[in-house]
Amino acid sequence: MGYETCLHLLDVEVDPRRRDYVERLLRNPEKARNKVAREYLKLMGMSDGGYLNFRFDPEERWAYPYGINEDDPDDDGFVLAMVGKWYDAGRFAVWLCYHCAGGKLVLHSNEADGEAFGWEFEDGRIRYLELIPCSEWRQLRPSSKRAPSKRRTRSSKRSS
């Protein structure tokens, strides 16, 4: 059992020293020794700038945003994210860390909890990301219950 989540690849730039290797794996993902990477790479392509993106393929996973049609992918056929049950995403983040100069792999749950988490990697380092509070609580005052005032417009001023 898994949770349905939206997986985002954010600025995932392949390390220029690893680009040829990653391009070969994207053409033939079955050659990847890492089973987890193999499954993820089947859904991806690389932009001219060396960034990993999801290819639009409605047969594999749902493309994001919902309701996407064949006219919605970008000019290269890539979409922003994919929705599915992403098993072993953390292991794939580690694989990306080894092969990419930097980027983020972020998951946002489509279930009732709305959980958001992910990993950021750069220059061989990786860290876990979570959506956490970043400010203190603020007490807001309720709006006043005055009756709405009748605003005069320029045209109503002229007619008076």
C-alpha positions in Angstrom: 0.0 0.0 0.0 1.2 3.5 -0.8 0.0 7.0 -0.7 -0.8 9.0 -3.8 1.6 11.9 -4.1 2.6 14.5 -6.6 6.4 14.3 -7.3 8.2 17.4 -8.4 11.7 17.6 -9.9 12.9 21.1 -9.1 16.1 22.4 -10.8 17.6 18.9 -11.0 20.7 19.6 -13.0 22.8 16.6 -14.0 26.5 16.9 -13.2 28.3 17.7 -16.5 30.8 15.0 -15.7 27.9 12.4 -15.5 25.8 13.7 -18.3 26.8 11.1 -20.9 26.2 8.3 -18.5 22.8 9.7 -17.4 21.8 10.3 -21.1 22.6 6.6 -21.9 20.4 5.5 -18.9 17.5 7.7 -20.0 17.6 6.1 -23.5 17.8 2.6 -22.0 16.7 2.7 -18.3 17.0 -1.1 -18.0 20.8 -0.7 -18.1 20.7 1.1 -14.7 22.1 -1.2 -12.0 20.0 0.6 -9.3 16.5 -0.9 -9.5 14.8 2.1 -8.0 16.5 4.5 -10.4 15.5 2.3 -13.3 11.8 2.8 -12.5 12.1 6.5 -12.1 14.3 7.1 -15.2 11.7 5.4 -17.4 9.5 8.5 -16.9 12.2 11.1 -17.4 14.1 13.0 -20.0 16.8 15.6 -20.1 16.4 19.2 -21.3 19.0 20.8 -23.6 20.4 22.6 -20.5 21.0 19.3 -18.7 18.0 19.3 -16.3 15.9 16.2 -15.6 12.2 16.5 -16.2 9.2 14.2 -16.5 8.1 13.3 -20.0 4.4 13.6 -20.7 3.1 10.0 -20.9 -0.5 9.6 -19.7 -0.1 5.8 -19.8 2.4 5.7 -16.9 1.4 8.3 -14.3 -0.9 11.2 -14.1 0.7 14.4 -15.4 0.5 17.5 -13.3 -1.5 19.7 -13.4 -4.6 17.6 -13.6 -6.6 17.7 -16.8 -3.4 18.1 -18.9 -3.9 17.2 -22.5 -1.5 16.7 -25.3 -1.2 20.5 -25.9 -0.1 21.2 -22.3 3.4 19.8 -22.0 6.2 22.3 -22.8 7.9 22.4 -26.2 10.2 19.5 -25.3 7.3 17.3 -24.1 8.0 17.8 -20.4 5.5 18.4 -17.5 5.9 20.0 -14.1 5.4 16.9 -12.0 3.7 13.5 -12.0 1.2 12.0 -9.6 1.4 8.4 -8.4 2.6 6.1 -5.7 6.3 6.8 -5.4 7.9 3.9 -3.6 11.5 4.4 -2.5 11.7 8.1 -3.4 14.4 8.6 -0.7 16.6 6.0 -2.4 16.1 7.8 -5.7 17.0 11.1 -4.1 20.3 9.5 -3.0 20.9 8.3 -6.6 20.2 11.8 -7.9 22.7 13.2 -5.3 25.4 11.0 -6.8 24.7 12.0 -10.4 23.4 15.6 -10.2 25.1 18.9 -9.4 22.0 20.0 -7.4 18.3 20.2 -7.2 15.3 19.1 -5.1 13.0 16.1 -5.2 9.7 17.1 -3.5 6.6 15.1 -2.7 3.2 16.5 -1.8 0.5 14.1 -0.7 -2.8 14.0 -2.4 -4.3 12.3 0.6 -6.2 13.9 3.4 -3.0 14.7 5.4 -1.6 17.0 2.7 2.0 16.1 3.8 4.9 17.8 2.0 8.4 16.6 2.2 11.5 15.9 0.1 15.2 16.1 -0.3 17.7 18.7 -1.5 21.0 17.7 -2.9 24.1 19.7 -4.0 27.7 18.8 -4.7 27.4 15.3 -3.2 25.5 16.5 -0.1 21.9 15.7 0.7 19.4 16.8 3.3 15.8 16.0 4.1 13.1 18.7 3.6 9.9 19.1 5.6 7.1 21.7 5.6 7.5 23.3 9.0 6.3 26.5 10.7 8.6 29.4 10.2 6.9 32.1 12.3 5.2 32.5 15.7 1.5 32.4 15.9 -0.3 35.7 15.3 -3.7 36.6 16.8 -5.9 38.2 14.2 -8.8 40.5 15.3 -12.2 39.7 14.0 -13.4 42.2 11.4 -15.8 44.8 12.7 -19.4 44.1 12.2 -20.3 47.5 10.8 -22.8 47.7 8.1 -21.1 48.3 4.7 -21.0 52.0 3.9 -22.5 53.3 0.8 -19.5 54.6 -1.2 -20.1 57.5 -3.5 -18.7 57.3 -6.9 -17.7 60.2 -9.1 -20.8 59.9 -11.2 -23.0 59.9 -8.0 -21.3 63.1 -6.8 -22.0 64.9 -10.1 -25.7 64.0 -10.0 -26.2 65.2 -6.4 
